[in-house]
Structure formats: C-alpha cells, structure tokens
Amino acid sequence: MKVYKIGIIGCGRIAQKMATTLGGMKGVARYAVASRSKEKAEHFAREWQFAKAYGSYEELANDPEVDLIYIATPHSHHYEQARMCIGKGKPVLCEKSFTANARQAESLLAYAKEKGVFITEAIWTRYLPLSLKIQELIHSGIIGTPYTLSANLSYPVSYKERIQRPELAGGALLDIGVYTLNFAAMAFGTEIERMESSCLLADTGVDAQENITLFYKDGKMASLQSSIYAKSDRMGVISGDKGQLIVENINCPQSVRVIDDDYNVSAVYYAPQCITGFEYQVYASIEAIEKGWLESPYMPHAETLRIMRQMDELRKSWGVVFPCD
C-alpha cells in the first residue's frame, strides 16, 4: 500500500493541528514543511518529526517525493500558493477560506482543471461523519418538513493580526462565518432567493460581528451569527414541523439531539472517536487522487465557488474591501 507523503505550507497553529493529525493516521507520512524562514521550518520539522524542512514554498512543491500539499497560511496567500503548487503538478488541500474572493477562486479552479490537478477546500466540517449524519436525518423526515435554522459561531480572536488586517483578508466572515454558511448549505441546500445582513465593522475596516439571514426558494429560512469578539455556544438548531435537530458545535459537530413533537429527546448521535477531525479531509483527498478525480464529492468545486461568491456579495454590502479585490 502506498504511503502518501504530505507537505505543509505554513507553520502556524492550524499547521500544528494537521501535523498532530498526520501523526495518528495510517497510510500517510509527515514528510515536508515549508516556511519563508528556513529556521522556522526546521524548528517545526524537529518538533513534529517531519523528514524535510524548506525555507521557500517553491522548494517544497519542487520535491518529487511530495504527494499532497496542505496550505495552512492566511486566506490572502492561498491563491498564489495553490496556483504555484498546481503549476508543478502537486495535488492541493487548501485551508478555508479557499481564496480571498470569488475571482481568485474561479481562476484557480480553472487552472487546476486545465492542468488536470486535484484541489479541494479544507473546510473540515464538510468531510466529518456526523455532518453527513445530520443531512441523512433531515432527509429522513424525522423532524418533518424543515423550515428554520439558526447557527452561531464566535471566538474572541480579534487580537490576531491576520483577523484585523484587510491585506490578510481578515474579518469574521472568511474565518468563522464561512462555517455558518457551510452549515446552512449542508442542511438547506443552495436555492437561496435572497440574503439580508447587518454587520459591525472593526476599526481596521474588516467585519467584526454579523447577522446573516438566508431566505430559500422553498420557504426555508436560516439565521446565522458570527463575531471575533465573543465566545458563543456554537450551537445549530434545525427546526421542522415535527421537531428539531440540535447540533453541538457546528464547526466540528460533537453530537446531534433529535427532539420530537413533545420536546422530548428521542435520539442522540455522537461523533465517532477521531484524531482531530482533520483526518477525514486528508483521506478524502487521497481517495480522489487514487481515483483520478479533480475534486472531492464532499466539497465540490461548484460549492466552493458558490460560497466564495456569497461572501463577496456580503462583503460588498458591508463595504469590506481587501486590497486583492
């Protein structure tokens, strides 16, 4: 059985989480890491037992041994780095948000298709077993016809430079709100008739707190809330005419409670034991590469594009502009 040698671009917190994940997985190896600082890459490689450390991203992508590259840098860098990797024929697992805007996403996906190279967005929620179970429960009719959804995700992360700076594609939406949009999409689909929203801007001009309401063509409605100041309960509630599904942590679902017509808990489903939850997106990427697919069915390119366009539209209505726009 082939062991997939994984390369990581970036040495931040999210890269460390992926390093932890890879260490517990079968069929993969912690192979190479790259940073703009060779010293930083070497420190990371030592700490997380990677075989190689590179002082430039190009060097990592040039390594013939690398089978899959995980991009773990700020949103503003994704387009340029993913394009470079694809140009060298390397499959890519690119951290969310996929790019800073839809124009970059369109260009990147067209380039990957032209080159015949696999790329997918690393929005882990899409690949988790319990996320798929939630969809199954909705379609089973256990809560009747679903009508409303509420989801919140907020973390006090305003102190982070990448969150505050427009040139790093900062703000709540691309970092946190993207999860609420994906949660709504997985539960209620894509047939959105209109969006309404309100937003509080940070001093730097990025979005700090927002309420987003999605109205669907079939009469469903989703209310979504995100903030870079608060620490919220991260709950999601999907309500039908015969009950509710209550999801603990929409970012990485831990449990789903089924509430019946009389407000009693009729069933509880728990997330299976996992390493960190990141392993599912890596396994999905390997499955696609093995089968010669250019995208993963868990997060199709059309869906990545649709959500990037949705976020562009929201930012435009709030007056949030990035230099790369």
N, C-alpha and C positions, 0 to 999 in steps of 0.2 A: 504493500500500500504506500502510495506517495505521501511524503511528509511535506506540507506546504510551508515554505519559508516566508515568514511575514516581515515586512519592513514597515517602520513607523516614521512618519514625518512630523516632527514636533516633539517636545519633551515636557509638556505641561501636565496638569492634573489628569486630564482625560487620557493622555498617552500612558500615564501610570496605571490607570484603571484597565486599559487594554492590555498592558504588559502583565498585570495580575491575571487577567482572563486567559491570555495565551498560555501562561504557565500551568494552568489547570486543564487545558484542552488536549484531546487526542488528535493526532494527525497533523499537528502544526508545530512549528518551531519558532522561538523568539530569535530571529536571525539578525536583523539590522535596524539601526535607528539613526536618524539624521537631524541635525540642528544647524543653524547658521554659525554656531560656536562649536568647534571640534571638542573643546574641553567639556562643554555641557553634554554633548552626545556621548563622550567617553564615560562621564560620570553616570549617566543614565544606563548605559550598557553594562557597566560594572554592577550597579545596584540591582538591575533587573535581569542579569545574565543573558544579554544579547551577544551574539558572536562578533558583530561588526558595529563600528561607530563611524559615522561620516560627518564631516564639517560642512557639507553642502547637500542640498536635496538632490541635485543632479547626479552626484556620485552614487547615492543610494539607488536612484532609478536606473543608472547605468550598470549596476551589478547584475550579471546574468543569472545569479542564484535566486534573486528575489522573485517570488511567485505572486504576491499580492501586497499592495501598498495601502496602509491605513493613514489617512490625512487627518491630523489632530491639531491643526493650527486655527487661528481666528478666521471667521467667515470671509473676511476681506481677502485672504490669501488662497482660498480654496480653488478659485477658477484657474489662476496662473499655475498653481502646483499640480492640480489634477490634469490640466492640459499638457504640462511638461511630461508627466508620467505616461499619459496615453500616447503621446508622440514617440515615446520609447517602447511602446507595446506592453506596458505594465497594467494589469487589472487594478482597479481602484475601488476602495471602500472609503467614501468621503464623508466626514462628520457633518452633521446638520449644523446650521442650515447649509444646504447643498452649495449655494453660492451667495453672493450679497444681493443679487437681483435676478429677475427672470431673463433679462437679456444675456447675462453671463451663462445662465443655466441652459438656455436654448443653444448657444454657441458651443458649449462644452459637450452637450449630448449629441449634437450634430457631428462634431469632430470625432467623438468616440465611435459613432455609427460608421462614419467614413473610414476610420482606421480598423474597424472590426474588433474593438477592445471593450471588455466588460467594465462597467462602472455602476455603482449603486450608492444611494444616500444612506449613511449610517444613522438613521433615526431608529434607535433600538426598539422603541415601542412597537413598530410595525412587524417585528420579527418574533416577538415574545409569544409563547404558547397561550398564556392567559388572555392576551389581546385577541387572539384568534377565537378563543372560547367565548369571549364577550359577543363577538359577531354572530357566532353559532347560536347563542342564547337569544339574541334579538330576533334572528330569523326563525327560531323555533316557535315563536308566538307565546312564550311563557309569560310575558308581560302584556300580551295583547298587541294592539297597534301602538307603536311608539310615537309620541308626539313632541315631547320636550327633552332637552338635555342641558345639564349645567356642568361646567368643568372649570376648576381653578387650579392654577399653578403659579406659585410665587416663592421666591427665595430672596433673602437680603444680600444681594450681590452687587449693590451699587458702588461698593468700594473698589471693584475690579476695573482696571484700566480699559480692558477690551470691551467692557459693558458701557462705559461712559463715552468712548471716542467714536465719532461718526466715521473717521477714516479706517476704523477697525470693524465697521458695520455693526456697531453696538446697539444697545437698547434691549427692552424686554421681549419684543416680538420675535426676532430671529433666534434668540437664545432660549426663551421659555415659552412664549406664546405659540411658537411653532408646534409644540406638543399638544396644546389645547385644540389647535386647528386639525391636527392629525387624529386626535381622539374623536372629534366630531365627524371627520371624514370616514373613519373606520366604522363608526356607529350608524351614521345617517347618509353616507354616500356623498355624491358630488353635485347633485342637481340643485344648486343654490340659485335662488331667484334674485336675492339682494342681500347686501350686508349693511348694517348700521354699526357705528362705533363711536366711542369717545376716548380721549387719551390725555394724559397728563405728561408734559414734556419735562425732561431733566434740564438743568442749566446749560448743558453742552448741546442741546437740541435733539438728543435721541429720545425715544419713547420710554417712559419710566413706569407708567401704570396704564392699563387699558381695559375697557369693556368692549367686547365684540358680540354682536347678535347676528346670527345667520338665519335667514328665512329660506326654507326649501320649497320647491315647486309643489310638493305633495302635502304642504301644510305643516310640516315639522318645523321646529324652532330650536336653535342651540344658543345658549348664553355662555360666553367664555370670558374669563378674567385672568389677568397676569400682572405681576408687579416685580420690580427689582428692589423694593424696599421691605416688603412684608414677608412673613413666613406663613404660608397658608396651609390648610389641611390637605391639599392636593386631591380632593375628592371629586369624583364624577358621578352624577346621577342621571340615569336614563329612565324616563317615565313613560309608561304606556297606559292604556285604559283599563288594564287588569293588574297593574303592579309596577314595581321598579327594579332596576339593577343598580346597586350601589357599589361603586368601584373605589377601592382603597389605593390611592396613588396612581393617577392617570399617566404619570411619567413612566412608571415601571409597575404595572398592576400587581399588587400583593394578594388581593382577594376580591371576589365578587359575591355580594349577597343578593339573593333573589327574594324580593319582598312580594307577598301575594296580595290578593284583593282586600284582605282584612288586616293588612300591615304586619303580618307575621313573617318571620324569616323561614322560607320554605326550602332553601338550599344555600350552601356556601361552597364556592370553588376557590382553591388556593393555587398560587403559582408553584410549579414544581421546584425542587431544590436546584439551585444553579450556582455557577461560579460567581458571576456578577450580573448576568443577563446580557452582557456584550457578546457572549459566545454564539448566540443564535444568528446574529448578522454575519459573523465570520463563517459559520457553517453554511449559511445561505449563499454567501459569495463563492465559496468553494464548490457548492452544488452547481451553481450557474457556470462557473469556469469549466468544471468537469463535463457538463452537458453542452458546452459551446454556446450558451446563451449570452446575450449582450446586456441583459438586465435581469433583475430578480423579480419574480412574481409577487413577492411580499411588498415591494415598493417599486412599482412600475415607473418608468421614466415619465409617462404622461401625468402621473400623480405628483411626482416631484415638481414638474413644470407648473401644474395647476396651482399647487400651494405656493410656489415662488411668485406666481402672478397675483395670487390672492394677497400675499404680503406686500407686494409692490403697490397694489391698489390701496391697501390700508395705510401704508406709509405716506402715500401721495395725499390722502385725505387728511392726514395729521400734519403734513408739512415737514416730514422727517426725510432729509436728503443725505445721501452718502456721496463722498467725492467721486466714487466709481460709477454713480448713476448717470 
